[in-house]
Amino acid sequence: MKPTIVLVHGAFADASSWNGVIERLQQQEGYTVIAPPNPLRGVGADSAYLASLLNQIDRPVLLTGHSYGGAVITNAATSASNVVGLVYVAAFAPDEGENLGDVENGSKDSVLNAALVQYTYPTGHDGETSVEFAINPARIQEAFAADLPAETTALMAATQRPVAAAAFSDASGPPAWRNLPSWAVVATGDKAAGADVVRAHARRAGADIVEVDGSHVIMISKPHVVSEHILKAARVVPGTQR
């Protein structure tokens, strides 16, 4: 049985960021692929949302996350018994008690914090508001997608989805990578999550790592390379008949 491959996008993006990868996995390789919306409201809320979806899939799941989506899959997979493997694509893989704000502050490669602009949004509770962040459109190519054409990054800037501050402040729970096999794609030119952080997290998780020359959005700029590493995982995860 082939696993269902679930692709979780990161902050400032949507599921269309996986389009090139989905085309290879679904149309060429015959895998069932689901790329759900990531609410981007915080690690706790987003991982609960994802876990509810995973628990409604009646077959093994290979769970893949990009960027902030890595933190989400790290937490969601602990509440879904059908997840048989994790793939981190330019993604965070936090340990218990860590939050992404502190993790990012420790990166020497990331320039993301200086590129963010702050907004507020209504929480729906008695007129209260909370903070969310977007990337300054003038800096999105530099900080997020340096290997994509300016025309493409202009579209990304216009359609980006802001992420709640809770995504950076929520403490991560027990990590699923302690009990599941993991794979990771490290983009060596990642200036958003930071190649140094992504590499360190992948090594700590014991992941099968491939390093690729490219930006934070490596699944857009080099979908064939990312797809190949996901396929490598999909062919060997437990419960998969080959």
C-alpha positions in Angstrom: 0.0 0.0 0.0 1.3 3.4 -0.9 1.1 6.0 1.9 -1.0 9.1 1.5 1.4 12.0 1.3 0.2 15.1 3.2 2.1 18.3 2.4 1.8 21.1 5.0 2.8 24.6 3.8 4.6 27.2 6.0 4.1 30.8 7.0 3.4 33.6 4.4 2.3 30.9 1.9 -0.5 28.6 1.0 -0.9 25.1 -0.3 -0.2 26.1 -3.9 3.5 26.4 -2.9 3.5 22.6 -3.3 2.1 22.5 -6.9 5.3 21.4 -8.6 5.8 18.7 -6.0 2.2 17.5 -6.2 2.4 17.2 -10.0 5.3 14.8 -9.7 4.0 12.7 -6.8 0.4 12.5 -7.9 0.4 12.6 -11.7 3.7 10.9 -12.4 4.1 8.5 -9.4 0.5 7.7 -8.6 0.5 8.8 -4.9 -2.6 10.2 -3.2 -1.6 13.7 -2.1 -3.4 16.1 0.3 -2.1 19.6 0.7 -4.4 21.1 3.4 -4.6 24.7 4.4 -2.4 25.6 7.4 -4.4 28.2 9.5 -1.2 30.0 10.6 -2.7 30.9 14.0 -0.1 29.2 16.3 1.6 25.9 16.8 -1.0 24.6 19.2 -4.1 25.5 17.2 -2.6 24.5 13.8 -1.3 21.2 15.0 -4.7 20.3 16.5 -6.3 21.2 13.2 -3.9 19.1 11.2 -4.2 16.1 13.6 -7.9 16.1 13.1 -7.4 15.8 9.4 -4.8 13.0 9.7 -7.1 11.0 11.9 -9.7 11.0 9.2 -7.3 9.4 6.7 -7.8 5.6 6.6 -4.3 4.6 5.4 -0.6 5.3 6.4 0.5 8.9 6.1 3.9 10.3 5.1 3.7 13.8 6.6 5.7 16.6 5.1 6.1 20.1 6.3 7.8 23.3 4.9 9.3 25.9 7.2 6.8 26.7 10.0 4.9 23.6 8.8 7.7 21.5 10.2 6.8 22.6 13.7 3.2 21.8 13.0 3.9 18.3 11.7 6.3 17.7 14.6 3.4 18.3 17.0 0.4 17.0 15.0 2.0 13.6 14.3 2.0 12.7 18.1 -1.8 12.7 18.0 -2.2 10.6 14.8 -1.3 7.0 14.9 -1.3 6.5 11.1 1.7 8.8 10.5 4.6 6.5 9.5 7.3 9.1 8.6 8.1 12.8 8.6 9.8 14.8 5.8 11.1 18.3 6.7 11.6 20.7 3.7 13.6 23.8 4.7 11.7 23.2 7.9 11.9 23.6 11.7 11.9 20.4 13.8 11.6 21.8 17.3 12.2 19.9 20.5 9.8 19.9 23.5 9.7 23.4 25.1 11.3 25.3 22.3 9.6 28.1 20.5 10.4 29.4 17.0 11.1 32.9 18.1 14.0 31.9 20.2 15.2 29.4 17.6 15.2 32.1 14.9 17.1 34.5 17.2 19.9 32.0 17.3 20.3 31.8 13.5 23.3 33.4 11.8 21.8 32.7 8.3 18.3 34.1 8.7 17.4 37.7 7.9 13.7 37.1 8.3 13.1 39.0 11.5 14.4 42.3 10.0 12.1 41.8 7.0 8.8 41.4 8.9 6.1 44.0 9.3 3.5 43.8 12.1 -0.3 44.0 11.9 -3.2 43.2 14.2 -6.3 41.1 13.7 -9.5 40.5 15.7 -9.5 37.4 17.9 -13.3 37.3 18.0 -13.4 37.7 21.8 -14.8 41.0 23.1 -13.1 43.2 20.6 -9.6 41.9 21.5 -6.9 41.9 18.9 -3.7 40.0 18.5 -0.5 40.4 16.5 0.4 38.8 13.1 3.3 39.3 10.8 3.9 39.5 7.0 7.0 40.0 5.0 7.8 43.5 3.7 7.1 43.1 -0.1 10.3 45.0 -0.8 12.3 42.3 1.0 10.5 39.1 0.1 12.9 38.1 -2.7 16.0 38.7 -0.5 14.6 37.0 2.6 12.4 34.3 1.2 12.9 33.4 -2.4 16.2 34.6 -3.8 16.3 32.0 -6.5 13.0 32.9 -8.1 12.4 35.7 -10.7 11.3 39.1 -9.5 7.9 38.6 -11.3 7.2 35.5 -9.3 8.2 37.0 -5.9 6.0 40.0 -6.6 3.1 37.7 -6.9 4.2 35.9 -3.7 4.3 39.2 -1.9 0.8 40.2 -3.0 -0.7 36.8 -2.1 1.2 36.0 1.1 -0.8 34.9 4.2 0.3 36.6 7.5 1.2 34.4 10.4 0.1 35.0 14.0 2.7 35.8 16.6 1.7 32.7 18.4 3.5 30.7 15.7 6.7 32.1 17.1 5.8 32.1 20.8 4.0 28.8 21.3 6.1 26.2 23.1 6.4 23.0 21.1 5.3 19.7 22.6 6.9 16.3 22.6 8.4 15.9 19.1 7.1 13.1 16.8 10.6 12.8 15.3 11.8 11.0 18.4 9.6 8.0 17.5 9.3 8.3 13.7 11.8 8.0 10.8 12.6 11.4 9.3 14.0 12.9 6.1 15.0 16.4 5.5 15.8 18.8 2.6 18.2 21.6 3.6 18.4 24.6 1.3 21.9 25.9 1.6 20.8 29.5 0.7 17.9 29.6 3.2 17.7 33.1 4.7 14.2 32.7 6.2 14.3 29.7 8.5 18.1 29.8 8.3 20.1 27.0 6.7 22.1 26.7 10.0 18.9 26.1 12.0 17.3 23.7 9.5 20.5 21.7 9.3 20.9 21.5 13.1 17.3 20.5 13.6 17.5 17.8 10.9 20.7 16.3 12.4 19.1 16.3 15.9 16.1 14.5 14.5 18.3 11.8 13.0 16.9 12.6 9.6 18.2 11.3 6.2 19.4 14.7 4.9 19.9 16.0 1.4 21.4 19.5 0.9 20.4 21.5 -2.1 21.6 24.8 -3.4 18.6 27.0 -3.3 16.4 29.4 -1.3 13.9 28.9 1.5 11.2 28.0 -1.1 13.2 25.1 -2.5 10.0 23.2 -3.2 9.1 25.9 -5.7 12.5 26.5 -7.3 13.6 22.9 -7.4 10.4 20.7 -7.0 12.1 17.7 -8.7 14.8 17.5 -6.0 12.3 17.8 -3.2 9.9 15.3 -4.8 12.8 12.8 -5.1 13.6 12.9 -1.4 9.9 12.6 -0.5 9.7 9.6 -2.8 12.7 8.1 -1.2 10.9 8.3 2.1 7.6 7.0 0.7 9.2 3.9 -0.7 10.6 2.8 2.7 8.4 4.0 5.4 7.0 1.3 7.7 3.7 -0.3 6.6 4.4 0.4 2.9 4.3 -2.6 0.6 6.9 -2.3 -2.2 
